Amino acid sequence: MALKASFIGLGSMGSPMALNLLKQGVELAVYNRSQDKTTPLVKAGAKLLKNPNDAFKHAPIVFSMVANDQALQDITNGLLEGAYPGCIHVSSSTVAPTTTHTIMEKHQEKGVKLIAAPVFGRPDAAARQELLICTAGDESAKKQVEPYLNMLGKYIYYFGDKPEAANAVKITGNFMILSVIEMLSEAFAFAEKSGLKPEQVYQFFTETLFPSPVFINYGKIILQKKFSPAGFKLNLGLKDLNLFLNTAKSLHVFSPLAQVLQKQLLTSIDKKREDMDWSAISLLALEGA
């Protein structure tokens, strides 16, 4: 029997994810608030949904990848109107753990299972099916959606039966990535002022102490100053960091480094860089030097 699904949210991440499902034989229906973004998917064979309410009418599994907490809450209200017991909603958006917990309770009222499945990876990684996917939620529902997740990512990790746990992992990871970006920014500025070639410093550390994709990929972006078009916009980076800080505050966790990073993002936005890649905070280190 053919796999069927609906996909809501066709931004820079949602579009390549949805396209990968379609390419691998999933009977896909798509919805996006701005309908022009559905055109490439519809031309490739997807069915167009007029609103989120119709998503579960097409298939019992619905994926969503929307920009923020409010957008997720908005589409959830419509999505659940057309839901029935046994349906599964796979939410890949980066949102606060508390938001996921709140919408999970709404899902439970309708007998719908919620799987949180935020991803790590930029749009090019999404296109290559190389995303790292963090999942949490009902284990049986997770097993049902695994065939779809395997079409989207390289690795799938399960963090238990509470969906909000996956979102906690996601915002923690984004905080750590931004920390690496700031570290690289300051290190390259220091190297240049010391008479070193930042490219040589980058090569040495990424081949020895820090052979990590985050160091390698963002180090290259910073050295080449390729901040546009953005793989992940700076203003979205601020949104995610604020999610981390607000959650940390609610948990009584002191996070001074995150506060420094927040200041760097806000200063960059003051300099009209909100649509640049979030690694553009590295320009502050250069300007300061």
C-alpha positions as CSV (number, residue, x, y, z in Angstrom):
1,M,0.0,0.0,0.0
2,A,1.3,3.4,-0.9
3,L,2.5,5.7,1.8
4,K,0.4,8.9,2.2
5,A,1.0,12.1,4.1
6,S,0.3,15.8,4.2
7,F,2.9,18.5,4.7
8,I,2.2,22.0,6.2
9,G,4.8,24.7,5.9
10,L,6.9,25.1,2.8
11,G,9.7,27.5,3.8
12,S,13.4,27.0,3.3
13,M,13.4,23.8,5.3
14,G,9.9,22.5,4.7
15,S,10.1,22.6,0.9
16,P,13.1,20.3,0.4
17,M,11.7,17.9,3.1
18,A,8.3,17.7,1.4
19,L,10.0,17.3,-2.0
20,N,12.0,14.3,-0.7
21,L,8.9,12.6,0.5
22,L,7.3,13.2,-2.9
23,K,10.3,11.9,-4.8
24,Q,10.3,8.7,-2.8
25,G,6.8,7.8,-3.7
26,V,4.7,9.3,-0.9
27,E,1.3,10.5,-2.0
28,L,1.7,14.0,-0.7
29,A,-0.7,16.8,-0.1
30,V,0.7,20.2,0.8
31,Y,-0.4,23.5,2.4
32,N,1.4,26.8,2.9
33,R,0.0,30.1,4.0
34,S,1.6,31.8,0.9
35,Q,0.3,29.7,-1.9
36,D,3.0,30.6,-4.4
37,K,5.4,28.3,-2.4
38,T,3.3,25.3,-3.1
39,T,3.7,25.7,-6.9
40,P,7.0,23.6,-7.2
41,L,5.5,20.8,-5.2
42,V,2.2,20.8,-7.0
43,K,4.1,20.7,-10.3
44,A,6.1,17.7,-9.0
45,G,2.9,15.9,-8.3
46,A,1.6,16.9,-4.9
47,K,-2.0,17.7,-4.2
48,L,-2.8,21.2,-3.1
49,L,-4.7,21.7,0.2
50,K,-6.9,24.7,0.6
51,N,-6.4,24.9,4.4
52,P,-4.9,22.9,7.3
53,N,-8.3,21.5,8.1
54,D,-8.1,19.2,5.1
55,A,-4.7,17.7,5.9
56,F,-6.0,14.7,7.9
57,K,-8.7,14.2,5.3
58,H,-5.9,13.3,2.8
59,A,-3.8,11.1,5.1
60,P,-3.6,10.0,8.8
61,I,-0.1,11.4,9.0
62,V,0.7,15.1,8.8
63,F,4.0,16.8,9.0
64,S,4.4,20.5,9.9
65,M,7.4,22.8,9.6
66,V,6.4,26.4,10.5
67,A,8.3,29.4,11.6
68,N,7.4,29.9,15.2
69,D,5.3,29.0,18.2
70,Q,2.3,31.2,17.2
71,A,2.3,29.7,13.7
72,L,2.3,26.2,15.1
73,Q,-0.6,27.0,17.5
74,D,-2.6,28.6,14.6
75,I,-2.2,25.6,12.3
76,T,-2.9,23.1,15.1
77,N,-6.3,24.6,15.7
78,G,-7.3,24.1,12.1
79,L,-5.5,20.8,11.7
80,L,-7.3,19.2,14.6
81,E,-10.7,20.2,13.2
82,G,-10.3,17.5,10.5
83,A,-8.6,15.0,12.8
84,Y,-9.9,11.6,14.1
85,P,-8.5,9.1,16.6
86,G,-5.4,7.3,15.4
87,C,-4.0,10.3,13.4
88,I,-0.4,11.3,13.9
89,H,1.0,14.9,13.7
90,V,4.7,15.1,13.3
91,S,5.9,18.6,14.3
92,S,9.3,19.6,13.1
93,S,9.2,23.2,14.1
94,T,11.6,24.8,16.5
95,V,9.4,25.9,19.4
96,A,9.4,26.1,23.1
97,P,8.9,22.8,25.0
98,T,6.0,24.4,26.8
99,T,4.3,25.1,23.4
100,T,4.7,21.5,22.4
101,H,3.3,20.3,25.7
102,T,0.2,22.6,25.3
103,I,-0.6,21.5,21.8
104,M,0.0,17.8,22.8
105,E,-2.9,18.2,25.3
106,K,-5.1,19.5,22.5
107,H,-4.1,16.5,20.4
108,Q,-5.0,14.1,23.2
109,E,-8.5,15.5,23.4
110,K,-9.0,14.4,19.8
111,G,-7.2,11.0,20.1
112,V,-4.4,12.3,17.9
113,K,-0.7,11.4,18.7
114,L,1.9,14.1,18.5
115,I,5.5,13.4,17.6
116,A,7.9,16.2,18.0
117,A,10.7,15.8,15.4
118,P,12.8,19.0,15.1
119,V,15.8,18.7,12.8
120,F,19.4,19.8,12.7
121,G,20.8,20.8,9.3
122,R,20.6,23.6,6.8
123,P,18.4,23.6,3.6
124,D,21.2,22.0,1.6
125,A,21.4,19.2,4.1
126,A,17.6,18.8,3.9
127,A,17.8,18.5,0.1
128,R,20.4,15.8,0.4
129,Q,18.3,13.9,3.0
130,E,21.1,14.4,5.6
131,L,19.1,15.9,8.4
132,L,19.7,14.8,12.0
133,I,16.2,14.3,13.5
134,C,15.4,14.4,17.2
135,T,12.1,12.6,18.0
136,A,10.0,12.2,21.1
137,G,6.4,11.1,21.8
138,D,4.4,7.9,21.8
139,E,6.7,5.1,20.8
140,S,4.2,3.2,18.6
141,A,3.4,6.4,16.7
142,K,7.1,7.1,16.3
143,K,7.5,3.6,14.7
144,Q,4.7,4.3,12.3
145,V,6.3,7.5,11.0
146,E,9.9,6.1,10.9
147,P,9.6,5.1,7.2
148,Y,8.9,8.8,6.4
149,L,11.6,10.1,8.7
150,N,14.1,7.8,7.0
151,M,13.3,9.6,3.7
152,L,14.3,12.9,5.3
153,G,17.3,12.3,7.5
154,K,20.5,10.5,8.0
155,Y,20.1,9.8,11.7
156,I,17.1,9.6,13.9
157,Y,17.3,9.8,17.7
158,Y,14.5,9.1,20.2
159,F,14.3,11.0,23.4
160,G,11.4,9.3,25.2
161,D,7.6,9.6,25.2
162,K,7.2,13.3,26.1
163,P,7.2,15.3,22.8
164,E,8.6,18.4,24.5
165,A,11.9,16.6,25.2
166,A,12.8,16.8,21.5
167,N,12.3,20.5,21.5
168,A,14.5,20.9,24.5
169,V,17.2,19.1,22.6
170,K,16.7,21.3,19.6
171,I,17.0,24.6,21.3
172,T,19.9,23.4,23.3
173,G,21.7,22.4,20.1
174,N,21.0,25.7,18.5
175,F,22.5,27.5,21.5
176,M,25.6,25.3,21.2
177,I,25.9,26.0,17.4
178,L,25.7,29.7,18.0
179,S,28.3,29.4,20.7
180,V,30.7,27.8,18.2
181,I,30.0,30.5,15.7
182,E,30.9,33.2,18.2
183,M,34.0,31.2,19.3
184,L,35.2,30.9,15.6
185,S,34.5,34.6,15.1
186,E,36.7,35.7,17.9
187,A,39.4,33.1,17.2
188,F,39.7,34.2,13.5
189,A,39.8,37.9,14.5
190,F,42.5,37.1,17.1
191,A,44.5,35.1,14.6
192,E,44.4,37.8,11.9
193,K,45.5,40.5,14.4
194,S,48.3,38.2,15.5
195,G,49.7,38.0,12.0
196,L,48.4,34.6,11.2
197,K,46.3,33.5,8.3
198,P,42.8,32.5,9.6
199,E,42.5,29.9,6.8
200,Q,45.6,28.1,8.2
201,V,44.2,28.3,11.8
202,Y,40.9,26.9,10.5
203,Q,42.6,24.0,8.7
204,F,44.7,23.1,11.7
205,F,41.9,23.0,14.2
206,T,39.2,21.4,12.0
207,E,41.7,18.6,11.1
208,T,42.8,18.0,14.7
209,L,41.0,19.2,17.8
210,F,37.6,20.1,16.3
211,P,36.8,17.9,13.3
212,S,33.1,18.6,13.7
213,P,30.6,19.5,10.9
214,V,29.6,22.6,12.9
215,F,33.2,23.9,13.1
216,I,34.0,22.9,9.5
217,N,30.8,24.3,7.9
218,Y,30.5,27.5,9.8
219,G,34.2,28.1,9.8
220,K,34.1,28.1,6.1
221,I,31.1,30.4,5.9
222,I,32.8,32.9,8.3
223,L,36.1,32.8,6.4
224,Q,34.3,33.3,3.0
225,K,31.8,35.8,4.5
226,K,29.0,34.0,2.7
227,F,26.2,35.4,4.8
228,S,23.6,35.9,1.9
229,P,21.5,34.2,0.9
230,A,21.0,33.0,4.5
231,G,20.8,29.3,5.3
232,F,19.3,30.3,8.6
233,K,18.4,33.9,9.1
234,L,19.8,35.9,12.0
235,N,16.4,37.0,13.3
236,L,15.3,33.3,13.5
237,G,18.5,32.6,15.4
238,L,17.4,35.3,17.9
239,K,14.0,33.7,18.2
240,D,15.6,30.3,19.0
241,L,18.0,31.7,21.5
242,N,15.2,33.5,23.2
243,L,13.4,30.2,23.5
244,F,16.5,28.8,25.2
245,L,16.8,31.7,27.6
246,N,13.1,31.8,28.5
247,T,13.1,28.0,29.1
248,A,16.3,28.2,31.1
249,K,14.8,31.0,33.3
250,S,11.7,28.9,33.9
251,L,14.0,26.0,35.0
252,H,16.1,28.3,37.2
253,V,19.2,27.7,35.0
254,F,21.7,30.5,34.9
255,S,23.1,30.9,31.3
256,P,25.5,33.8,31.1
257,L,26.9,32.7,27.7
258,A,23.5,32.7,26.1
259,Q,23.0,36.3,27.4
260,V,26.2,37.3,25.6
261,L,25.0,35.7,22.4
262,Q,21.7,37.4,22.7
263,K,23.5,40.8,22.8
264,Q,25.5,39.9,19.7
265,L,22.4,39.0,17.8
266,L,20.6,42.2,18.9
267,T,23.6,44.3,18.0
268,S,23.7,42.6,14.5
269,I,20.0,43.3,14.0
270,D,20.6,47.0,15.0
271,K,23.1,47.0,12.1
272,K,20.3,45.8,9.7
273,R,21.6,42.3,9.4
274,E,18.5,40.4,10.4
275,D,18.1,38.7,7.0
276,M,21.7,37.6,6.8
277,D,22.8,34.2,8.0
278,W,23.1,34.0,11.8
279,S,26.9,33.4,11.3
280,A,27.0,37.1,10.3
281,I,27.5,37.9,14.0
282,S,31.2,37.1,13.2
283,L,31.3,40.6,11.5
284,L,31.1,42.1,15.0
285,A,34.4,40.5,16.0
286,L,36.1,41.8,12.9
287,E,34.7,45.3,13.4
288,G,35.7,45.3,17.0
289,A,39.3,44.3,16.0
